[in-house]
């Protein structure tokens, strides 16, 4: 992968579902720092330590499953904040990810939901509500199964 960057065949390389330990090992061995780390991330599975490790190393984070595999849109806290800011629960969850400084991969098979999910510019989740979202307990309930996947090289 690094050779592809050196040969100008690709601009950037990234990793997916890395642990801090694997990221640290990679950073010691690699000549090219990954540009992005993709991982499951939402208020029910925040991955704070990994997000912090990526920020410290200049690696952008892309959050997938920002809706908690669809489970979080029905969480009472999410619904309450959505009502307060006059947005859908999905919009609140996508905006939460953006406010953390990540990009988002939100999946839907419905065109109207896809359009709704991207309508998150021009408003913010109030800080107190952002903190409440960031404190939703019992993270394991809202996660899908994550398997470590390497999109780099075998370590």
N, CA, C and O atoms as a GROMACS GRO file, in nm:
protein
  620
    1UNK      N    1   0.083  -0.119   0.000
    1UNK     CA    2   0.000   0.000   0.000
    1UNK      C    3   0.088   0.126   0.000
    1UNK      O    4   0.058   0.223  -0.070
    2UNK      N    5   0.195   0.123   0.078
    2UNK     CA    6   0.283   0.239   0.081
    2UNK      C    7   0.348   0.262  -0.055
    2UNK      O    8   0.368   0.376  -0.096
    3UNK      N    9   0.380   0.156  -0.124
    3UNK     CA   10   0.439   0.169  -0.258
    3UNK      C   11   0.341   0.235  -0.354
    3UNK      O   12   0.382   0.313  -0.440
    4UNK      N   13   0.214   0.205  -0.339
    4UNK     CA   14   0.113   0.269  -0.424
    4UNK      C   15   0.111   0.420  -0.402
    4UNK      O   16   0.095   0.496  -0.497
    5UNK      N   17   0.129   0.463  -0.277
    5UNK     CA   18   0.136   0.606  -0.248
    5UNK      C   19   0.262   0.665  -0.309
    5UNK      O   20   0.257   0.769  -0.375
    6UNK      N   21   0.376   0.600  -0.288
    6UNK     CA   22   0.503   0.650  -0.342
    6UNK      C   23   0.500   0.658  -0.493
    6UNK      O   24   0.560   0.748  -0.552
    7UNK      N   25   0.431   0.564  -0.557
    7UNK     CA   26   0.422   0.562  -0.704
    7UNK      C   27   0.310   0.653  -0.756
    7UNK      O   28   0.281   0.653  -0.876
    8UNK      N   29   0.248   0.729  -0.667
    8UNK     CA   30   0.139   0.820  -0.702
    8UNK      C   31   0.021   0.751  -0.769
    8UNK      O   32  -0.048   0.810  -0.852
    9UNK      N   33  -0.001   0.626  -0.733
    9UNK     CA   34  -0.116   0.553  -0.786
    9UNK      C   35  -0.238   0.572  -0.696
    9UNK      O   36  -0.352   0.559  -0.742
   10UNK      N   37  -0.215   0.601  -0.568
   10UNK     CA   38  -0.322   0.638  -0.475
   10UNK      C   39  -0.270   0.755  -0.392
   10UNK      O   40  -0.150   0.769  -0.369
   11UNK      N   41  -0.362   0.838  -0.347
   11UNK     CA   42  -0.324   0.954  -0.265
   11UNK      C   43  -0.309   0.918  -0.119
   11UNK      O   44  -0.216   0.964  -0.052
   12UNK      N   45  -0.400   0.836  -0.070
   12UNK     CA   46  -0.405   0.807   0.072
   12UNK      C   47  -0.435   0.660   0.096
   12UNK      O   48  -0.490   0.590   0.011
   13UNK      N   49  -0.397   0.616   0.215
   13UNK     CA   50  -0.433   0.482   0.259
   13UNK      C   51  -0.498   0.493   0.396
   13UNK      O   52  -0.475   0.589   0.469
   14UNK      N   53  -0.579   0.394   0.430
   14UNK     CA   54  -0.649   0.399   0.557
   14UNK      C   55  -0.660   0.263   0.621
   14UNK      O   56  -0.623   0.161   0.563
   15UNK      N   57  -0.713   0.264   0.741
   15UNK     CA   58  -0.734   0.141   0.816
   15UNK      C   59  -0.880   0.138   0.861
   15UNK      O   60  -0.949   0.240   0.860
   16UNK      N   61  -0.923   0.020   0.901
   16UNK     CA   62  -1.062   0.004   0.944
   16UNK      C   63  -1.066  -0.086   1.066
   16UNK      O   64  -1.000  -0.191   1.070
   17UNK      N   65  -1.143  -0.046   1.166
   17UNK     CA   66  -1.165  -0.126   1.287
   17UNK      C   67  -1.037  -0.161   1.360
   17UNK      O   68  -1.025  -0.270   1.416
   18UNK      N   69  -0.941  -0.071   1.362
   18UNK     CA   70  -0.818  -0.095   1.434
   18UNK      C   71  -0.838  -0.074   1.584
   18UNK      O   72  -0.924   0.004   1.626
   19UNK      N   73  -0.759  -0.144   1.661
   19UNK     CA   74  -0.750  -0.119   1.804
   19UNK      C   75  -0.634  -0.022   1.825
   19UNK      O   76  -0.553   0.000   1.734
   20UNK      N   77  -0.626   0.036   1.943
   20UNK     CA   78  -0.514   0.126   1.972
   20UNK      C   79  -0.382   0.050   1.960
   20UNK      O   80  -0.284   0.102   1.906
   21UNK      N   81  -0.380  -0.070   2.011
   21UNK     CA   82  -0.256  -0.151   2.005
   21UNK      C   83  -0.212  -0.175   1.861
   21UNK      O   84  -0.094  -0.162   1.830
   22UNK      N   85  -0.306  -0.210   1.774
   22UNK     CA   86  -0.270  -0.232   1.634
   22UNK      C   87  -0.228  -0.103   1.566
   22UNK      O   88  -0.137  -0.103   1.483
   23UNK      N   89  -0.293   0.008   1.601
   23UNK     CA   90  -0.256   0.136   1.543
   23UNK      C   91  -0.115   0.174   1.586
   23UNK      O   92  -0.034   0.217   1.504
   24UNK      N   93  -0.084   0.157   1.714
   24UNK     CA   94   0.050   0.190   1.762
   24UNK      C   95   0.156   0.104   1.693
   24UNK      O   96   0.262   0.155   1.657
   25UNK      N   97   0.127  -0.024   1.675
   25UNK     CA   98   0.221  -0.113   1.606
   25UNK      C   99   0.240  -0.068   1.461
   25UNK      O  100   0.352  -0.065   1.411
   26UNK      N  101   0.132  -0.034   1.396
   26UNK     CA  102   0.138   0.012   1.258
   26UNK      C  103   0.221   0.139   1.247
   26UNK      O  104   0.305   0.151   1.157
   27UNK      N  105   0.198   0.233   1.336
   27UNK     CA  106   0.269   0.361   1.330
   27UNK      C  107   0.419   0.344   1.352
   27UNK      O  108   0.499   0.424   1.302
   28UNK      N  109   0.459   0.242   1.428
   28UNK     CA  110   0.602   0.215   1.448
   28UNK      C  111   0.665   0.156   1.323
   28UNK      O  112   0.783   0.179   1.295
   29UNK      N  113   0.587   0.079   1.246
   29UNK     CA  114   0.641   0.009   1.130
   29UNK      C  115   0.624   0.086   0.998
   29UNK      O  116   0.708   0.074   0.908
   30UNK      N  117   0.521   0.162   0.988
   30UNK     CA  118   0.485   0.225   0.861
   30UNK      C  119   0.570   0.347   0.830
   30UNK      O  120   0.612   0.419   0.920
   31UNK      N  121   0.593   0.369   0.703
   31UNK     CA  122   0.657   0.492   0.658
   31UNK      C  123   0.552   0.596   0.621
   31UNK      O  124   0.579   0.716   0.619
   32UNK      N  125   0.432   0.548   0.591
   32UNK     CA  126   0.320   0.636   0.554
   32UNK      C  127   0.211   0.622   0.660
   32UNK      O  128   0.158   0.513   0.682
   33UNK      N  129   0.179   0.732   0.725
   33UNK     CA  130   0.072   0.730   0.824
   33UNK      C  131  -0.062   0.719   0.753
   33UNK      O  132  -0.085   0.790   0.655
   34UNK      N  133  -0.150   0.633   0.799
   34UNK     CA  134  -0.283   0.627   0.737
   34UNK      C  135  -0.351   0.763   0.748
   34UNK      O  136  -0.336   0.834   0.847
   35UNK      N  137  -0.426   0.798   0.646
   35UNK     CA  138  -0.498   0.925   0.645
   35UNK      C  139  -0.630   0.915   0.719
   35UNK      O  140  -0.679   1.014   0.773
   36UNK      N  141  -0.688   0.795   0.720
   36UNK     CA  142  -0.821   0.778   0.777
   36UNK      C  143  -0.831   0.645   0.849
   36UNK      O  144  -0.768   0.546   0.811
   37UNK      N  145  -0.912   0.644   0.952
   37UNK     CA  146  -0.947   0.521   1.022
   37UNK      C  147  -1.099   0.515   1.025
   37UNK      O  148  -1.166   0.604   1.078
   38UNK      N  149  -1.152   0.410   0.970
   38UNK     CA  150  -1.297   0.391   0.968
   38UNK      C  151  -1.333   0.294   1.080
   38UNK      O  152  -1.272   0.188   1.094
   39UNK      N  153  -1.434   0.333   1.160
   39UNK     CA  154  -1.477   0.247   1.270
   39UNK      C  155  -1.622   0.274   1.304
   39UNK      O  156  -1.675   0.381   1.275
   40UNK      N  157  -1.686   0.177   1.366
   40UNK     CA  158  -1.821   0.199   1.414
   40UNK      C  159  -1.816   0.303   1.525
   40UNK      O  160  -1.734   0.296   1.616
   41UNK      N  161  -1.906   0.401   1.515
   41UNK     CA  162  -1.905   0.506   1.615
   41UNK      C  163  -2.041   0.575   1.616
   41UNK      O  164  -2.092   0.618   1.513
   42UNK      N  165  -2.097   0.584   1.736
   42UNK     CA  166  -2.224   0.653   1.759
   42UNK      C  167  -2.235   0.673   1.909
   42UNK      O  168  -2.150   0.623   1.983
   43UNK      N  169  -2.336   0.745   1.957
   43UNK     CA  170  -2.344   0.770   2.102
   43UNK      C  171  -2.348   0.643   2.187
   43UNK      O  172  -2.310   0.647   2.304
   44UNK      N  173  -2.391   0.534   2.131
   44UNK     CA  174  -2.393   0.408   2.206
   44UNK      C  175  -2.263   0.331   2.195
   44UNK      O  176  -2.245   0.231   2.266
   45UNK      N  177  -2.173   0.373   2.110
   45UNK     CA  178  -2.042   0.309   2.093
   45UNK      C  179  -1.946   0.419   2.050
   45UNK      O  180  -1.919   0.437   1.931
   46UNK      N  181  -1.896   0.492   2.148
   46UNK     CA  182  -1.823   0.615   2.120
   46UNK      C  183  -1.678   0.596   2.077
   46UNK      O  184  -1.624   0.680   2.005
   47UNK      N  185  -1.614   0.491   2.117
   47UNK     CA  186  -1.474   0.466   2.080
   47UNK      C  187  -1.385   0.585   2.115
   47UNK      O  188  -1.298   0.623   2.036
   48UNK      N  189  -1.406   0.644   2.232
   48UNK     CA  190  -1.333   0.766   2.270
   48UNK      C  191  -1.182   0.751   2.266
   48UNK      O  192  -1.112   0.838   2.215
   49UNK      N  193  -1.131   0.642   2.320
   49UNK     CA  194  -0.986   0.624   2.325
   49UNK      C  195  -0.926   0.613   2.185
   49UNK      O  196  -0.820   0.669   2.158
   50UNK      N  197  -0.993   0.541   2.098
   50UNK     CA  198  -0.943   0.527   1.961
   50UNK      C  199  -0.956   0.660   1.885
   50UNK      O  200  -0.867   0.696   1.808
   51UNK      N  201  -1.064   0.732   1.907
   51UNK     CA  202  -1.080   0.863   1.845
   51UNK      C  203  -0.967   0.955   1.890
   51UNK      O  204  -0.907   1.025   1.807
   52UNK      N  205  -0.937   0.956   2.018
   52UNK     CA  206  -0.828   1.039   2.070
   52UNK      C  207  -0.693   0.998   2.012
   52UNK      O  208  -0.611   1.084   1.978
   53UNK      N  209  -0.668   0.868   2.001
   53UNK     CA  210  -0.542   0.818   1.943
   53UNK      C  211  -0.528   0.863   1.798
   53UNK      O  212  -0.420   0.903   1.755
   54UNK      N  213  -0.636   0.857   1.725
   54UNK     CA  214  -0.632   0.902   1.585
   54UNK      C  215  -0.605   1.051   1.577
   54UNK      O  216  -0.523   1.095   1.497
   55UNK      N  217  -0.673   1.130   1.659
   55UNK     CA  218  -0.651   1.275   1.659
   55UNK      C  219  -0.507   1.308   1.692
   55UNK      O  220  -0.446   1.394   1.627
   56UNK      N  221  -0.450   1.240   1.793
   56UNK     CA  222  -0.310   1.264   1.832
   56UNK      C  223  -0.214   1.238   1.717
   56UNK      O  224  -0.108   1.300   1.708
   57UNK      N  225  -0.250   1.145   1.630
   57UNK     CA  226  -0.162   1.106   1.521
   57UNK      C  227  -0.202   1.165   1.386
   57UNK      O  228  -0.148   1.125   1.283
   58UNK      N  229  -0.295   1.260   1.387
   58UNK     CA  230  -0.334   1.326   1.263
   58UNK      C  231  -0.411   1.238   1.166
   58UNK      O  232  -0.405   1.258   1.045
   59UNK      N  233  -0.482   1.141   1.220
   59UNK     CA  234  -0.559   1.047   1.136
   59UNK      C  235  -0.707   1.084   1.148
   59UNK      O  236  -0.762   1.090   1.258
   60UNK      N  237  -0.769   1.109   1.035
   60UNK     CA  238  -0.912   1.143   1.035
   60UNK      C  239  -0.994   1.018   1.063
   60UNK      O  240  -0.957   0.908   1.022
   61UNK      N  241  -1.106   1.035   1.132
   61UNK     CA  242  -1.195   0.922   1.163
   61UNK      C  243  -1.324   0.935   1.083
   61UNK      O  244  -1.387   1.041   1.079
   62UNK      N  245  -1.361   0.825   1.020
   62UNK     CA  246  -1.490   0.814   0.954
   62UNK      C  247  -1.574   0.716   1.034
   62UNK      O  248  -1.532   0.602   1.057
   63UNK      N  249  -1.692   0.761   1.075
   63UNK     CA  250  -1.781   0.679   1.158
   63UNK      C  251  -1.880   0.605   1.068
   63UNK      O  252  -1.949   0.666   0.986
   64UNK      N  253  -1.886   0.473   1.084
   64UNK     CA  254  -1.993   0.400   1.017
   64UNK      C  255  -2.094   0.355   1.122
   64UNK      O  256  -2.064   0.353   1.241
   65UNK      N  257  -2.211   0.320   1.078
   65UNK     CA  258  -2.325   0.286   1.165
   65UNK      C  259  -2.355   0.398   1.265
   65UNK      O  260  -2.372   0.370   1.384
   66UNK      N  261  -2.363   0.524   1.219
   66UNK     CA  262  -2.388   0.634   1.312
   66UNK      C  263  -2.526   0.627   1.378
   66UNK      O  264  -2.552   0.698   1.475
   67UNK      N  265  -2.613   0.543   1.325
   67UNK     CA  266  -2.746   0.528   1.384
   67UNK      C  267  -2.752   0.408   1.477
   67UNK      O  268  -2.860   0.368   1.522
   68UNK      N  269  -2.635   0.350   1.508
   68UNK     CA  270  -2.632   0.233   1.595
   68UNK      C  271  -2.704   0.115   1.532
   68UNK      O  272  -2.781   0.046   1.598
   69UNK      N  273  -2.678   0.093   1.404
   69UNK     CA  274  -2.747  -0.012   1.326
   69UNK      C  275  -2.898   0.006   1.332
   69UNK      O  276  -2.974  -0.092   1.326
   70UNK      N  277  -2.942   0.130   1.342
   70UNK     CA  278  -3.084   0.162   1.344
   70UNK      C  279  -3.147   0.157   1.481
   70UNK      O  280  -3.261   0.201   1.497
   71UNK      N  281  -3.077   0.105   1.580
   71UNK     CA  282  -3.134   0.089   1.714
   71UNK      C  283  -3.141   0.219   1.793
   71UNK      O  284  -3.233   0.238   1.873
   72UNK      N  285  -3.046   0.309   1.771
   72UNK     CA  286  -3.040   0.430   1.852
   72UNK      C  287  -3.147   0.533   1.816
   72UNK      O  288  -3.178   0.620   1.898
   73UNK      N  289  -3.203   0.525   1.698
   73UNK     CA  290  -3.303   0.626   1.660
   73UNK      C  291  -3.427   0.618   1.749
   73UNK      O  292  -3.507   0.712   1.752
   74UNK      N  293  -3.444   0.506   1.819
   74UNK     CA  294  -3.558   0.490   1.909
   74UNK      C  295  -3.521   0.509   2.056
   74UNK      O  296  -3.606   0.492   2.144
   75UNK      N  297  -3.396   0.545   2.083
   75UNK     CA  298  -3.353   0.567   2.220
   75UNK      C  299  -3.423   0.692   2.272
   75UNK      O  300  -3.427   0.792   2.202
   76UNK      N  301  -3.478   0.688   2.395
   76UNK     CA  302  -3.552   0.803   2.448
   76UNK      C  303  -3.473   0.934   2.452
   76UNK      O  304  -3.529   1.041   2.429
   77UNK      N  305  -3.343   0.926   2.480
   77UNK     CA  306  -3.261   1.047   2.484
   77UNK      C  307  -3.250   1.106   2.343
   77UNK      O  308  -3.263   1.227   2.326
   78UNK      N  309  -3.226   1.022   2.245
   78UNK     CA  310  -3.214   1.068   2.107
   78UNK      C  311  -3.347   1.130   2.061
   78UNK      O  312  -3.348   1.236   1.999
   79UNK      N  313  -3.457   1.062   2.090
   79UNK     CA  314  -3.589   1.114   2.051
   79UNK      C  315  -3.619   1.248   2.119
   79UNK      O  316  -3.675   1.338   2.057
   80UNK      N  317  -3.582   1.262   2.246
   80UNK     CA  318  -3.607   1.385   2.320
   80UNK      C  319  -3.527   1.501   2.259
   80UNK      O  320  -3.580   1.611   2.241
   81UNK      N  321  -3.401   1.477   2.229
   81UNK     CA  322  -3.317   1.582   2.171
   81UNK      C  323  -3.365   1.616   2.030
   81UNK      O  324  -3.366   1.733   1.992
   82UNK      N  325  -3.405   1.517   1.954
   82UNK     CA  326  -3.457   1.541   1.818
   82UNK      C  327  -3.579   1.632   1.824
   82UNK      O  328  -3.591   1.726   1.745
   83UNK      N  329  -3.667   1.605   1.916
   83UNK     CA  330  -3.787   1.687   1.932
   83UNK      C  331  -3.747   1.830   1.971
   83UNK      O  332  -3.803   1.927   1.920
   84UNK      N  333  -3.651   1.841   2.061
   84UNK     CA  334  -3.607   1.972   2.111
   84UNK      C  335  -3.548   2.058   1.998
   84UNK      O  336  -3.575   2.178   1.992
   85UNK      N  337  -3.468   1.997   1.909
   85UNK     CA  338  -3.403   2.074   1.802
   85UNK      C  339  -3.482   2.068   1.671
   85UNK      O  340  -3.438   2.121   1.569
   86UNK      N  341  -3.600   2.005   1.675
   86UNK     CA  342  -3.688   1.996   1.560
   86UNK      C  343  -3.621   1.927   1.440
   86UNK      O  344  -3.628   1.974   1.326
   87UNK      N  345  -3.556   1.816   1.469
   87UNK     CA  346  -3.489   1.735   1.366
   87UNK      C  347  -3.528   1.590   1.389
   87UNK      O  348  -3.586   1.556   1.492
   88UNK      N  349  -3.496   1.505   1.293
   88UNK     CA  350  -3.524   1.363   1.310
   88UNK      C  351  -3.417   1.301   1.400
   88UNK      O  352  -3.307   1.356   1.411
   89UNK      N  353  -3.447   1.188   1.463
   89UNK     CA  354  -3.344   1.120   1.541
   89UNK      C  355  -3.220   1.086   1.458
   89UNK      O  356  -3.108   1.096   1.507
   90UNK      N  357  -3.240   1.046   1.334
   90UNK     CA  358  -3.126   1.014   1.248
   90UNK      C  359  -3.039   1.137   1.225
   90UNK      O  360  -2.916   1.128   1.229
   91UNK      N  361  -3.102   1.252   1.202
   91UNK     CA  362  -3.025   1.375   1.183
   91UNK      C  363  -2.945   1.410   1.309
   91UNK      O  364  -2.831   1.455   1.299
   92UNK      N  365  -3.003   1.390   1.424
   92UNK     CA  366  -2.934   1.418   1.550
   92UNK      C  367  -2.810   1.328   1.563
   92UNK      O  368  -2.704   1.375   1.603
   93UNK      N  369  -2.825   1.202   1.530
   93UNK     CA  370  -2.712   1.109   1.542
   93UNK      C  371  -2.601   1.140   1.441
   93UNK      O  372  -2.483   1.130   1.474
   94UNK      N  373  -2.638   1.176   1.321
   94UNK     CA  374  -2.537   1.214   1.221
   94UNK      C  375  -2.468   1.343   1.264
   94UNK      O  376  -2.346   1.355   1.253
   95UNK      N  377  -2.545   1.439   1.312
   95UNK     CA  378  -2.487   1.566   1.356
   95UNK      C  379  -2.394   1.545   1.475
   95UNK      O  380  -2.291   1.612   1.485
   96UNK      N  381  -2.430   1.455   1.566
   96UNK     CA  382  -2.343   1.424   1.680
   96UNK      C  383  -2.205   1.382   1.631
   96UNK      O  384  -2.103   1.425   1.684
   97UNK      N  385  -2.202   1.298   1.528
   97UNK     CA  386  -2.074   1.252   1.473
   97UNK      C  387  -1.996   1.368   1.412
   97UNK      O  388  -1.875   1.380   1.433
   98UNK      N  389  -2.064   1.454   1.337
   98UNK     CA  390  -1.997   1.569   1.278
   98UNK      C  391  -1.943   1.663   1.385
   98UNK      O  392  -1.832   1.716   1.372
   99UNK      N  393  -2.019   1.684   1.489
   99UNK     CA  394  -1.974   1.773   1.596
   99UNK      C  395  -1.854   1.717   1.670
   99UNK      O  396  -1.780   1.791   1.735
  100UNK      N  397  -1.833   1.588   1.661
  100UNK     CA  398  -1.712   1.527   1.721
  100UNK      C  399  -1.592   1.540   1.629
  100UNK      O  400  -1.480   1.509   1.668
  101UNK      N  401  -1.614   1.586   1.507
  101UNK     CA  402  -1.504   1.603   1.413
  101UNK      C  403  -1.482   1.485   1.321
  101UNK      O  404  -1.377   1.475   1.256
  102UNK      N  405  -1.578   1.396   1.313
  102UNK     CA  406  -1.565   1.281   1.224
  102UNK      C  407  -1.650   1.301   1.099
  102UNK      O  408  -1.742   1.383   1.098
  103UNK      N  409  -1.618   1.227   0.996
  103UNK     CA  410  -1.709   1.217   0.883
  103UNK      C  411  -1.797   1.095   0.909
  103UNK      O  412  -1.772   1.020   1.003
  104UNK      N  413  -1.897   1.075   0.826
  104UNK     CA  414  -1.998   0.974   0.855
  104UNK      C  415  -2.034   0.895   0.730
  104UNK      O  416  -2.042   0.950   0.620
  105UNK      N  417  -2.054   0.766   0.748
  105UNK     CA  418  -2.113   0.681   0.644
  105UNK      C  419  -2.247   0.634   0.700
  105UNK      O  420  -2.253   0.542   0.782
  106UNK      N  421  -2.353   0.699   0.655
  106UNK     CA  422  -2.487   0.662   0.700
  106UNK      C  423  -2.554   0.581   0.588
  106UNK      O  424  -2.558   0.626   0.473
  107UNK      N  425  -2.605   0.465   0.621
  107UNK     CA  426  -2.663   0.376   0.522
  107UNK      C  427  -2.815   0.377   0.533
  107UNK      O  428  -2.871   0.378   0.642
  108UNK      N  429  -2.879   0.378   0.417
  108UNK     CA  430  -3.022   0.359   0.411
  108UNK      C  431  -3.056   0.309   0.271
  108UNK      O  432  -2.984   0.337   0.176
  109UNK      N  433  -3.163   0.236   0.261
  109UNK     CA  434  -3.209   0.191   0.130
  109UNK      C  435  -3.324   0.279   0.080
  109UNK      O  436  -3.377   0.255  -0.029
  110UNK      N  437  -3.362   0.379   0.158
  110UNK     CA  438  -3.473   0.467   0.124
  110UNK      C  439  -3.420   0.604   0.084
  110UNK      O  440  -3.352   0.670   0.163
  111UNK      N  441  -3.450   0.648  -0.037
  111UNK     CA  442  -3.400   0.775  -0.089
  111UNK      C  443  -3.438   0.893   0.000
  111UNK      O  444  -3.356   0.982   0.022
  112UNK      N  445  -3.560   0.893   0.053
  112UNK     CA  446  -3.602   1.004   0.138
  112UNK      C  447  -3.522   1.011   0.268
  112UNK      O  448  -3.492   1.119   0.317
  113UNK      N  449  -3.487   0.896   0.322
  113UNK     CA  450  -3.405   0.895   0.445
  113UNK      C  451  -3.262   0.940   0.416
  113UNK      O  452  -3.200   1.008   0.498
  114UNK      N  453  -3.210   0.901   0.301
  114UNK     CA  454  -3.075   0.944   0.263
  114UNK      C  455  -3.072   1.097   0.253
  114UNK      O  456  -2.980   1.160   0.304
  115UNK      N  457  -3.171   1.154   0.188
  115UNK     CA  458  -3.178   1.301   0.176
  115UNK      C  459  -3.190   1.366   0.314
  115UNK      O  460  -3.125   1.467   0.341
  116UNK      N  461  -3.273   1.308   0.400
  116UNK     CA  462  -3.292   1.362   0.535
  116UNK      C  463  -3.162   1.355   0.615
  116UNK      O  464  -3.128   1.449   0.687
  117UNK      N  465  -3.091   1.244   0.603
  117UNK     CA  466  -2.969   1.223   0.681
  117UNK      C  467  -2.859   1.324   0.648
  117UNK      O  468  -2.774   1.353   0.732
  118UNK      N  469  -2.861   1.377   0.526
  118UNK     CA  470  -2.755   1.471   0.489
  118UNK      C  471  -2.793   1.616   0.519
  118UNK      O  472  -2.713   1.707   0.495
  119UNK      N  473  -2.912   1.639   0.569
  119UNK     CA  474  -2.959   1.775   0.600
  119UNK      C  475  -2.916   1.813   0.742
  119UNK      O  476  -3.000   1.832   0.830
  120UNK      N  477  -2.786   1.825   0.763
  120UNK     CA  478  -2.737   1.853   0.898
  120UNK      C  479  -2.653   1.980   0.906
  120UNK      O  480  -2.587   2.006   1.007
  121UNK      N  481  -2.654   2.060   0.799
  121UNK     CA  482  -2.580   2.186   0.801
  121UNK      C  483  -2.668   2.296   0.858
  121UNK      O  484  -2.791   2.290   0.850
  122UNK      N  485  -2.604   2.397   0.916
  122UNK     CA  486  -2.676   2.515   0.960
  122UNK      C  487  -2.739   2.507   1.098
  122UNK      O  488  -2.815   2.596   1.136
  123UNK      N  489  -2.708   2.404   1.174
  123UNK     CA  490  -2.760   2.394   1.310
  123UNK      C  491  -2.662   2.311   1.393
  123UNK      O  492  -2.580   2.238   1.338
  124UNK      N  493  -2.671   2.323   1.522
  124UNK     CA  494  -2.585   2.249   1.615
  124UNK      C  495  -2.671   2.183   1.722
  124UNK      O  496  -2.779   2.232   1.755
  125UNK      N  497  -2.623   2.075   1.775
  125UNK     CA  498  -2.683   2.017   1.895
  125UNK      C  499  -2.631   2.102   2.011
  125UNK      O  500  -2.509   2.116   2.026
  126UNK      N  501  -2.719   2.157   2.094
  126UNK     CA  502  -2.670   2.236   2.209
  126UNK      C  503  -2.572   2.154   2.294
  126UNK      O  504  -2.588   2.033   2.309
  127UNK      N  505  -2.472   2.222   2.348
  127UNK     CA  506  -2.364   2.153   2.421
  127UNK      C  507  -2.417   2.061   2.531
  127UNK      O  508  -2.368   1.949   2.547
  128UNK      N  509  -2.516   2.107   2.607
  128UNK     CA  510  -2.567   2.022   2.716
  128UNK      C  511  -2.631   1.894   2.660
  128UNK      O  512  -2.617   1.787   2.719
  129UNK      N  513  -2.700   1.906   2.548
  129UNK     CA  514  -2.761   1.787   2.486
  129UNK      C  515  -2.656   1.698   2.422
  129UNK      O  516  -2.667   1.575   2.424
  130UNK      N  517  -2.552   1.761   2.365
  130UNK     CA  518  -2.440   1.685   2.310
  130UNK      C  519  -2.376   1.599   2.419
  130UNK      O  520  -2.343   1.483   2.396
  131UNK      N  521  -2.359   1.657   2.538
  131UNK     CA  522  -2.299   1.583   2.650
  131UNK      C  523  -2.390   1.469   2.696
  131UNK      O  524  -2.341   1.362   2.730
  132UNK      N  525  -2.520   1.492   2.696
  132UNK     CA  526  -2.613   1.386   2.733
  132UNK      C  527  -2.605   1.272   2.632
  132UNK      O  528  -2.600   1.155   2.671
  133UNK      N  529  -2.602   1.305   2.502
  133UNK     CA  530  -2.586   1.200   2.399
  133UNK      C  531  -2.455   1.124   2.418
  133UNK      O  532  -2.448   1.003   2.400
  134UNK      N  533  -2.352   1.198   2.456
  134UNK     CA  534  -2.219   1.137   2.474
  134UNK      C  535  -2.208   1.057   2.602
  134UNK      O  536  -2.102   1.004   2.633
  135UNK      N  537  -2.316   1.049   2.677
  135UNK     CA  538  -2.315   0.976   2.804
  135UNK      C  539  -2.415   0.861   2.807
  135UNK      O  540  -2.442   0.805   2.913
  136UNK      N  541  -2.471   0.826   2.692
  136UNK     CA  542  -2.565   0.714   2.688
  136UNK      C  543  -2.493   0.589   2.736
  136UNK      O  544  -2.389   0.553   2.681
  137UNK      N  545  -2.548   0.521   2.838
  137UNK     CA  546  -2.480   0.402   2.891
  137UNK      C  547  -2.508   0.276   2.810
  137UNK      O  548  -2.582   0.278   2.712
  138UNK      N  549  -2.446   0.168   2.854
  138UNK     CA  550  -2.470   0.035   2.799
  138UNK      C  551  -2.442   0.029   2.650
  138UNK      O  552  -2.528  -0.007   2.570
  139UNK      N  553  -2.321   0.065   2.616
  139UNK     CA  554  -2.283   0.075   2.475
  139UNK      C  555  -2.302  -0.054   2.398
  139UNK      O  556  -2.339  -0.050   2.280
  140UNK      N  557  -2.278  -0.167   2.458
  140UNK     CA  558  -2.283  -0.294   2.385
  140UNK      C  559  -2.420  -0.322   2.325
  140UNK      O  560  -2.431  -0.393   2.225
  141UNK      N  561  -2.525  -0.267   2.384
  141UNK     CA  562  -2.661  -0.291   2.334
  141UNK      C  563  -2.679  -0.233   2.195
  141UNK      O  564  -2.761  -0.283   2.118
  142UNK      N  565  -2.605  -0.127   2.162
  142UNK     CA  566  -2.628  -0.055   2.038
  142UNK      C  567  -2.524  -0.081   1.932
  142UNK      O  568  -2.516  -0.004   1.836
  143UNK      N  569  -2.445  -0.183   1.944
  143UNK     CA  570  -2.341  -0.207   1.846
  143UNK      C  571  -2.375  -0.326   1.759
  143UNK      O  572  -2.449  -0.416   1.798
  144UNK      N  573  -2.320  -0.322   1.642
  144UNK     CA  574  -2.326  -0.440   1.556
  144UNK      C  575  -2.195  -0.516   1.580
  144UNK      O  576  -2.105  -0.464   1.646
  145UNK      N  577  -2.184  -0.634   1.528
  145UNK     CA  578  -2.061  -0.711   1.546
  145UNK      C  579  -1.951  -0.649   1.461
  145UNK      O  580  -1.968  -0.627   1.341
  146UNK      N  581  -1.839  -0.621   1.524
  146UNK     CA  582  -1.725  -0.563   1.454
  146UNK      C  583  -1.613  -0.666   1.449
  146UNK      O  584  -1.578  -0.728   1.549
  147UNK      N  585  -1.561  -0.683   1.335
  147UNK     CA  586  -1.448  -0.772   1.316
  147UNK      C  587  -1.331  -0.686   1.273
  147UNK      O  588  -1.347  -0.593   1.195
  148UNK      N  589  -1.215  -0.717   1.323
  148UNK     CA  590  -1.097  -0.640   1.283
  148UNK      C  591  -1.068  -0.669   1.137
  148UNK      O  592  -1.056  -0.784   1.095
  149UNK      N  593  -1.058  -0.564   1.062
  149UNK     CA  594  -1.031  -0.574   0.920
  149UNK      C  595  -0.911  -0.488   0.891
  149UNK      O  596  -0.905  -0.373   0.936
  150UNK      N  597  -0.816  -0.538   0.819
  150UNK     CA  598  -0.700  -0.461   0.782
  150UNK      C  599  -0.718  -0.414   0.638
  150UNK      O  600  -0.741  -0.495   0.549
  151UNK      N  601  -0.708  -0.285   0.617
  151UNK     CA  602  -0.712  -0.231   0.483
  151UNK      C  603  -0.575  -0.170   0.457
  151UNK      O  604  -0.563  -0.068   0.388
  152UNK      N  605  -0.476  -0.228   0.510
  152UNK     CA  606  -0.342  -0.176   0.497
  152UNK      C  607  -0.250  -0.287   0.453
  152UNK      O  608  -0.256  -0.328   0.337
  153UNK      N  609  -0.168  -0.336   0.539
  153UNK     CA  610  -0.085  -0.451   0.509
  153UNK      C  611  -0.093  -0.546   0.626
  153UNK      O  612  -0.129  -0.505   0.737
  154UNK      N  613  -0.059  -0.669   0.605
  154UNK     CA  614  -0.055  -0.763   0.717
  154UNK      C  615   0.054  -0.718   0.813
  154UNK      O  616   0.164  -0.684   0.771
  155UNK      N  617   0.021  -0.717   0.941
  155UNK     CA  618   0.121  -0.671   1.040
  155UNK      C  619   0.206  -0.787   1.087
  155UNK      O  620   0.295  -0.768   1.170
   0.00000   0.00000   0.00000
